[in-house]
Amino acid sequence: MRADALLIVAAVGFVSAQEARPTPQIVDTPSVKILKGLTAPEFEQEMQQITVALGVNCGFCHVRGNFASDDNPHKAVARRMLEMTGKINEQFFPGTRTVTCFTCHQGEQTPKTPES
């Protein structure tokens, strides 16, 4: 077989393998108000980063057994903080994610201040 024919066969095989991969599901539920458009693994990673940044577990913001519930007031605060860091990054660090929860919280529930 000629080299150029082998290259075409290899390319077709590569494209077919790429198409065979399942497309990650986008998290799309009414309870997700800020972190829209993320795949399930990306969403899970965001949640894990928040828990590390604040030194908490899921129950700090979520109602156990009903993660979609808005009954925990910490969830509303978390949404406002995600909006705030998003706006800061858009305005001052376009195209990058420089400011995160960890920037201020550094593993603590209460943000660090120069005095702390």
C-alpha positions in Angstrom: 0.0 0.0 0.0 1.3 3.4 -0.9 2.3 5.8 1.9 -0.4 8.4 1.1 -3.1 5.7 1.1 -1.8 4.5 4.5 -2.0 8.1 5.8 -5.6 8.4 4.6 -6.6 5.1 6.3 -4.9 6.2 9.5 -6.7 9.6 9.4 -10.1 8.0 8.8 -9.4 5.6 11.7 -8.4 8.5 14.0 -11.6 10.5 13.1 -13.7 7.4 13.7 -12.1 6.9 17.1 -12.7 10.5 18.0 -16.4 10.3 17.0 -16.8 7.1 19.0 -15.9 8.8 22.2 -19.0 9.8 24.2 -19.7 13.5 24.5 -19.5 14.6 28.1 -23.0 15.6 29.4 -23.5 19.2 30.2 -24.9 19.9 33.6 -28.2 21.5 32.8 -30.7 21.6 35.7 -32.8 24.5 36.9 -30.9 24.5 40.3 -27.6 25.3 38.5 -27.6 29.1 38.2 -24.0 30.2 38.0 -21.8 27.3 36.8 -23.8 26.8 33.6 -22.4 25.1 30.5 -19.9 22.8 32.4 -19.7 19.1 31.8 -20.4 16.9 34.8 -16.7 16.3 35.5 -15.9 20.0 35.2 -18.8 20.8 37.6 -17.6 18.2 40.1 -14.1 19.7 39.9 -15.5 23.2 40.6 -17.4 21.9 43.7 -14.3 20.2 45.0 -12.2 23.3 44.5 -14.8 25.3 46.5 -14.7 22.8 49.4 -10.9 22.9 49.5 -10.8 26.7 49.2 -13.2 27.1 52.2 -12.1 24.0 54.2 -15.6 22.7 54.3 -17.7 19.8 53.1 -20.7 19.7 50.7 -23.1 20.2 53.6 -21.8 23.6 54.3 -23.7 25.0 51.3 -26.0 22.2 50.4 -29.0 20.5 52.1 -28.0 16.9 52.7 -30.1 14.6 50.5 -31.3 17.5 48.4 -28.4 19.3 46.7 -30.8 21.2 44.4 -32.5 22.9 47.4 -31.9 26.6 48.1 -32.8 26.3 51.8 -29.2 26.7 53.0 -28.3 30.4 53.0 -24.6 29.6 52.4 -25.6 28.5 48.9 -26.8 32.0 48.0 -23.6 33.5 49.4 -21.5 31.0 47.3 -23.4 32.0 44.2 -22.8 35.7 44.9 -19.1 35.0 45.5 -18.8 33.0 42.2 -20.5 36.0 40.4 -18.0 38.4 42.1 -14.9 36.4 41.2 -16.2 35.9 37.7 -16.7 39.7 37.2 -13.2 40.4 38.7 -11.6 38.0 36.4 -13.5 39.3 33.3 -12.5 42.9 34.1 -9.0 42.5 35.3 -7.8 39.2 34.0 -9.6 38.5 30.7 -9.3 35.0 29.4 -7.8 33.6 32.7 -9.1 32.5 36.0 -6.8 34.3 38.4 -9.1 35.1 41.3 -10.8 32.1 42.9 -12.4 31.3 46.3 -9.0 30.3 47.5 -7.6 33.8 46.8 -9.3 35.1 49.9 -10.4 32.1 51.9 -7.2 30.1 51.8 -8.8 27.0 53.3 -10.9 28.9 55.8 -14.7 29.6 56.0 -14.0 33.2 56.6 -11.9 35.2 54.1 -8.5 36.1 55.2 -7.8 39.7 55.8 -4.5 41.6 56.3 -5.1 41.4 60.0 -5.7 37.7 60.2 
